[in-house]
Amino acid sequence: MDFQAGILQDGNPMESLEKQLICPICLEMFSKPVVILPCQHNLCRKCANDVFQAANPYWQNRGSLISGGRFRCPSCRHEVLLDRHGVYGLQRNLLVENIIDIYKQECSSRPLKKGEHPMCKEHEDERINIYCVTCEVPTCSMCKVFGAHKDCEVAPLESVFQGQKTELNNCISMLVAGNDRIQTIICQLEDSCQSTEENSEAAKRELCARFDALAALLEEKKAELLQRISQEQADKTAFIQSLICQYKEQLEKSSRLVETAIQAAEETGGAAFLMTQTSLLSLPRIVEASKGGRLDKIEQGYESMDAFSVSLDHLTEAVHALDFDPADEDEEYFDGEEEEGEE
């Protein structure tokens, strides 16, 4: 679309621009214009969708199973192929949308031309030139003299206009200042949020470090106590094993003596029996064989390990009582722990 050529052909640029922004289907100013590729002509999205639906009656919407469709540009009759998204797959013409926005702003801000001054609805030939203060509406002189506002208080339109415009500017300044304050508060809150997150992460790291140190200390103490139990076990086991060896030696001696005595008892010859019996019944050998009852023994409960029982109730209560304390109380707590460690 050649906007510049259309504008130069007309003496009034705004009127020429307005003609260029008219949709060829609805003859209204474009609404959400789309680019119809490849011819580059513009249509309202709704108008383009209507043309597309008319050319493709079986295409329902973007959820349809039909892959796409086609229709012809109403300006140049160029055939346009669309995919399964239909008209919604066409690219929006942001340039035309921006031009329309600028045009509307320009039309709303430019002064009224001669003959375009607002006229009274009650008196069509009368211009609105005064302001009814009582009803707070602009009106004409005829309405004040003969019409609905004859008993109302009126003021010059220009003075009311200037006063309300000044008041509006003041309100705008107040709103802008309020927005600046709100933006400042938002920035402060965002900084506070970030600081809170950073401080929380630091507190988590410190807490994890303290618990890790406490866990390491508990592991070290557990290893020390286990070593003491193992040492006691080794000492007692060694002593019991030595007693077992002594009793086995004594049992072996006594068994040999019994075996010899049985063999002597089986002797039939009187002289041979008496010679053997005399040596078997000698007092030293009997005494030696009867020493089994006088060897060392272990006391009752010797194998018990109850002495190595540890009560952790106070530590369990202390762990359950752990909480976040103020800095001064925290220091006193750790000072108390150091004193207990020294004791």
Summary of the structure (lengths in Angstrom):
residues: 343
radius of gyration: 56.1
end to end distance: 95.4
largest distance: 177.0
contacts: 776
relative contact order: 0.04
helix: 61%
strand: 9%
